[in-house]
Amino acid sequence: MAGYIEMFRLGKTYDTPNGPAVIVEDFSLDMARGEYVCLLGHSGCGKSTVLTMVAGLNAITTGGVVIANREIDGPGPDRGVVFQSPCLMPWMTAFENVMLGVKQVYPHATKSERHDIVAYYLTLVGLGNSLHKRACELSQGMQQRVGIARAFALKPRMLLLDEPFGMLDSLTRMELQEILLEVLTRDRVTTLMITHDVDEALFMSDRVVMMTNGPRARVGAIFEMPFERPRVRSAVLEHPDYYNQREQMLSFLEEQDQKKLKEDVEKLDSKRRQEACEKDEVLT
């Protein structure tokens, strides 16, 4: 049966002076409504390329994305995006930054209704006492909270997170992980998140999708998480399958490292052989 979100044979190719460069190839994934999926892989493997294609911010070369039975053809309010840097208007307050999107999504709501929506989600992420502080006056963690509140306030069908906690200290990171999971569980927002952190993927997701190295990156393995929801960090860490799942995911990443090393050595050997042949031709 088809999923609530369907990504079928996604591919992305860029034209370069040396010819076409295939970054992602034949990437397919279905997601159930309310499911939380993490994309995990080495830097440069195409994770962000997949996410921006699903967001409609990056043109799809091949394949397509269907959300709730509608194929996307660009960005839209049905998808909320949170990047590693929250991309706020620094001269605006937290309240005004969230209100920018709310005005677009709720054009027929009254001023009072829009005010309540913005205040509710900012309070939900712990910024109830900082509604009217300018973004430039907020810490990095607080700015990211504004970005998360803005995404939720738009009531998207799907949330797309591109390493949203990557620039935060460990304590703020863990706190925001738990806030995010609480809201996602209650609102049943289908979520795709990019991360480099194996432990973060284990704690947050229902499934972890491992990507192969690029170029021509695709789905390499999928791990189902056995942990119950709502998630309690201590219970996850104490689960009998936690370290087995972790070891399998790390082994996959190590295999990708070994493949890349082998490919790099082969390329270097090929280049040296070519240079030797060219030198011999010059001498003769």
Secondary structure, 3 states (H helix, E strand, C coil): CCCCEEEEEEEEEEEECCEEEEEEEEEEEEECCCCEEEEECCCCCCHHHHHHHHHCCCCCCEEEEEECCEECCCCCCCEEEECCCCCCCCCCEHHHHHHHHHHHHCCCCCHHHHHHHHHHHHHHCCCCCCCCCEHHHCCHHHHHHHHHHHHHHCCCCEEEEECCCCCCCHHHHHHHHHHHHHHHHHHCCEEEEEECCHHHHHHHCCEEEEECCCCCECEEEEEECCCCCCCCHHHHHHCCCHHHHHHHHHHHHHHHHHHHHHHHHHHHHHHHHHHHHHHHHHHC
